[in-house]
Amino acid sequence: MNFPVRFSNLPEYAFPRLRALLDHHQPGGDVVHMTIGEPKHDFPAWVTDVIMENVAGFQGYPPNEGSPELRAAIAHWVNRRYNVALDADTNVMALNGTREGLYNAAMALCPEQKNGQQPIILCPNPFYQVYMVASISVGAQPHFVPATAATVHLPDYAGLPEEILNRTAVAYICSPANPQGAVASRDYWAELIQLAEKYDFRIFADECYSEIYRDTAPVGALTVAQELGADPERVTLFNSLSKRSNLAGLRSGLIAGGPETIKRVKLLRSYAGAPLPAPLQAAAAKVWADEAHVQENRALYQEKYAVADEVFAGVLGYMPPEAGFFLWLPVENGEETALKLWQETGVRVLPGAYLSQGDPGQNPGEQFIRVAMVAPKTEMKRGLIMLRDCIYS
């Protein structure tokens, strides 16, 4: 039996790797889970009521692109949040979570060649793993650009050589960044959009953590693109209810962009997508329309930022995240530290190298661990204190 070779060099996904590293060792105490970015705050209590009111919708096939009500709610949210007016029929589409959209957008929009050569897709490093797999799936070359302290934890795409930029078809960018919590400024977006205009590539703006921040709402790529008068097909936005509304299991995401972009993604999805069931679409429409629960959720994370700042005050290299809910903590070796923490305390964290690409000594995540601040505040604080005392004392 023959199998394709295009995925043969993929590393094991982060969480199976973590289980292989830790699970044959006993934890050193009561387990504190701080690995996966799965929100644990309450979602709005009325969500289940909306689902039950629309439960008959499970009997029929759901609208592939999202119900008119859901698409309208998404368009209204984008307008409120980013001051960008979108047409609900031509500029937005509902997704079954943003990972699907981040993958299928490359399938639908990345050309087979760029200037007569194999296309390149730019990825920040560290990165969300779907960027790499989407690149490989479309026959493009993923090009990993370090996002380290030297570049304020965002990739310096503008510093790439012309031979790379001339072949670039797509650039993925995550802001606020996973895992570092860095936020792209208006100037950063402007420079990137102008670069994309010059070299004619698309920007896939993954803004899933945009509603969790300390003080100031992160500026959006679509906002800056509109201000610059960029090609309306230049920037494609992705977001979801997973982090914003603590509804990771609802699987409600969005894609927003130019009409030709959405037309092509919508066409591919009609053949290969899995639309959100109708009762869940009804609930998602209500959730996108409500901001009160988002403000409450943000306040809880702001309390957690304060806890983390207190616990790690004076720790050399501690970087308070601007946004999101991860800590990106410097260590000598991420794998060794994760194992030590597990065996001595029961605190479970993710080695940074599992989110990055690069040979030993050149992997930008190798000397970091990622810590998810999703547990209840008291449990989270206990885990952070044990972590600090175990590896920084």
N, C-alpha and C positions, 0 to 999 in steps of 0.2 A: 504494500500500500504506500503510495507516495503522498507526502504532505508538503504544503507550501513552505518555502524557506524564508519568506519575508518577515515572519515573526519568530524565527528560530533563535535569534540573539536577544530577545526580550529578557530583561532580568525578571526574576520572580517579583510579583506585585508586593508592595510595601508590607501589607499586613500578614500574608503568609510568611514572608521573611521574618517578621517580628515573632510570629508564633514559633517558627523553627529556632529562633535565637533564645527565646525565653521559656517556652512551655515545658521543656524537660527538666527545668529547675524549679524548686519550690520557692514561692514568694517569701520574703522576710517579714511579712506582716499582713494585716488586712489589706486587700487589694484596692488600690486607688487607680481607676482607669483615666489616663490622660493622653491617650494616643489618637483616637479617631475624632475628627471634627463633627461629632454628632450632637447637636444642641439638646440640652436636657431641661431648659426652661419650659414652662407651660405654654402651650399654644392656646389661642382664644377658645374658651369653653363652648362658644356657640358654633364652632365648626362642625361638630358632630350633629347638631340640630339641622344645619343646612344640608348635610349629606342625607340624613333621614328624610327630610322633606322632599328630596329629589331621588329617593332610592329606586323608583320605578325606572330611572334612566339606565340602570344596570342591564335592563332587558334589550336595549338597542345598541347599535354601533355608534360610538361617539364621533363628533366632528373631528376630522383629522387635524385641521389647522387651529382648532379651538372654537368653542361656541361664540356667537356674536357678543354675548354678554362678557365672556372671559376676555376676548380680544379688546373689547371696549375698555374694560377695567385695566388691562395692561397698558393700553395707549394713554389712558388718563393718568395712570401712575407715572409713566415715563415723563409726561408733560409736567406733572406736579414736582417730580423729583429733579428733573434735568432741564426743565423749561424748553423742551423740544416737542413741537406738535407733530404727531404721527397719525396717519390714517390707519384705522383699525383693520381695514380690509387689505391694504397693500404694504404696510410697513411693519406689521408685527405678526407673530405666530406663537401659539402656545407650544411648549415642549414637555416631554415626560422627563423633567429634570434637565439641568443644563449640560450634564456630561453628554447626553444624546446629541444636543445641539452643537456642542463644541466639536464633536466627532463628525456629524453629518454635514456641518458647514464646510469642512475641508473636502469632504466627498463631493459636495455639490458645486464648490466654487474654486477649488484649486486647479489651475490648468495643467495639462499633461507636460507642457514645456514652458519655459520662461526664457525669452531671447535665444531660442534654439537649444537650450540646455535643460538638464534635469532641474526642476524647480526646487527651491529651498524654502523651508518653513522655519521661521525663527521661533525659538522657545527660550523663555527665561530659565535659568539654572541656579537654584532649585525650581521645580515646576510641578504642575498637576499632570499626572501621568498620561491622561488622555491626549494631551498635545502631541506627545511623541508617537503614540499609536496611530493617531489620525494621520500624521505625516507619513509614516511608513505605509499605511493603508492606501494612500493615493499615489504612491511611487515617488514621493518627494523626499528630499534629504533633510532630516531634522538637524538644525544647527543650534547648539546650546550656547547661550550667551550668559556668562556669569552675572549673577545679581548678588553682589557682596557689599561689604561695608565701603569698599572703594568706589562703588557706584550708587551709594545710598540704598542698597538692596533692591534696585530696579535695574533691568538690563540696559546697557548702553548700546542700543541698536545704531545710534547715529555714529558711533565710533567704529563700525565695521568697515572693512575694505570694500571698494567698489565692486570687485569681482564677486563678492557675496551678495551685495545689495542688488546688483544687476540680475541675479538669479532668484531673488526673493519674491515669492508669490503671496505669502501670508506671514504675518507676525502675530503670535499670541502674546497677550500681555494681561497680567492679573493685577488689578488694583481695587481695593487694598490687597497686598500680596500675600499669598499663602506660600510659605509659612512665616515670612518675616514681619508682616503687618505694616510694611511701608506703603505709602500712598503716593500715587503719581500726581504731581502738581499740574496746574494749568500750563506752566511753561514746558513741563515734560511732555504732556499730551500734544501741545502745539508743535514742538520739535519733531515728535514722532509722526504726526499727521503730515507735516510738511515734507518729511523724509519719504513717507509713503506716496505722497503726490509726486515727488520728484522721480522716484524709482518705480512707481506704479505697482504697489502691492497693497493688499488688504490688511486691515487691522481687526483682529478678533479680540474684543475687549471683554474679558471675563471679570465682571464686577459683582460677584456673588456675595462679597463681604461688605458691600457699600453702605449698609445700614447699621453697622456695628462700629462705632468710632468714639473717640474721647470727647472732642469738643466741636469740631467743624466737619460738616458733611463733605466727604471726598468729592471733588469735581469729577464729572463724567466725561468720557471720551466723546459722546454724541454732542454734548454741550459745546465743547471746544471746536469740534468739527463744524458745527453750525456757525459759530462765531467766525471761523476762518473762511467760510464759504467753500469748504472742501466738497469734492465729488460726493454726492449722497450715497454712493455705493462703497465709499472708502472704509467706513467704520461700521462694524456689526457688534451690537451689544448683546450680552448674555447676562441674565440674572435669574434668581429663583426665590421661592418662599422657604427654602430649607433653612437658611441662616436668619434671614430677615424675620421670619415668623415661627421658627422652631417646628417646621413641618417637613422635615427631611423625607418622611414616609409618604407624604402626599404626592410627591414627584411632580410638582408644578413649577416649570421654568418658563422663560421667555427668550425669544430672539427678536431683535428689532434692528432694522436697517433700511437700505434703499429698496425700492419696489422690485428691481430686477433680482437683487439678492434674495429677498423673501420669496419671490416667484420660483426661483430655482431650488431653494431649500424645501419649499412646500411641495414641489413636484416630486423630488426625491423621497420625501417623507410619505407621500401617498402610496409609494411602492414598498417602502422599507421601514416605516415608523410604527410606533405603538402609542396611539393617542391616549390621553388621560381619560378614564371613564367619566361619563357625563355627570354623575353625582359629585365627583371630585372636582370637575370643572366648575360646577355651580358653587362649591365651597371656595375654590381658588379665586373666583371672581369677587366674592365678598371679602376675602382676605386681602387681595391686592387693593381693594377700595378703602381699607381701614388702616389708619395710622396710629390710633391710640395704643394698640398692643405693641406696635413697633417701638414707640417711645418708652414704654414700660420695660421692654426687653433690653433696649439700649442702656437704660439706667442701671439694670442689673449688671451688665458687662462693665459699665463705668465703675461700679463698686468693685468689681473683680480686678480692674486695672489698678485701682488704689491698693488693693490687697497685695498684688504682685509687686508693685513699686515699694511697698513697705517691707515685704519679705526679702527682696533682693537689693535693698538699699545698701550701697557700699560694695556690692559684688562686682568685681572688675569685669567689664565687657557686657554687663546687663544692658539690653536695649529695650526700653519701654516701647511696646508696640503702639503705633499711631492708630491702628484700627484692626478689625478682625478679632479672633479670640485665641490666637496662638502666641506662645512665647518661643522665641528662637534663641536658645541659650548656648553660649560657648562652652565647650569642654575639650579635653585633650583628644578623646576618641569617642564618637557617638555610640558605636556598638558596645564598646567596653563599658561605657557609662550606663547605658540602658540595662545591661546585664547586672552590673553592680547594684544599681538602684533596685532592681527587681529582687535580687537575692537578699539584699540587706534591709529593704523597707517595704516591698510590695507595691511600690509606685511604678506604674507602667507608662513608659514614654517611647517615642519613636526616634530611632537614630536618623540624623539628618541626611546621611548618605543614601537612605532609602528613597529620598525625594529628589535626588540629584543624579547627574551623569558625570563620569570622569574616572580615570584610573586612580588607584591609591596615591595619595599625595597631591592629586590635582582635582579631586572632587570637592566642590565648594560647600557641600553639606557635611563633609567628613568629621569636622570638629564642632558639630552642633547636635543638639537634640531638640525635637519639637514637642512642646507641651501644650495640650489642649485644655483651655480653661472652661470646660463645659459642665463639670460636676457642680452640685450645689456649693454655695460659697464656703460654708464651713468645712466641707470635705475637701474642696479645692485648696483652701488655706492650709489644712493639715498636710495635704500632699506636697504643697510647695515648700513648707517648712522642712519636712523630712528630706525632700530633694536637696534643698540648700545645705542642710546640716550634713548630708551624706557626701556631697561632691564638692562643696565650696568651703567647708570648714577645715 
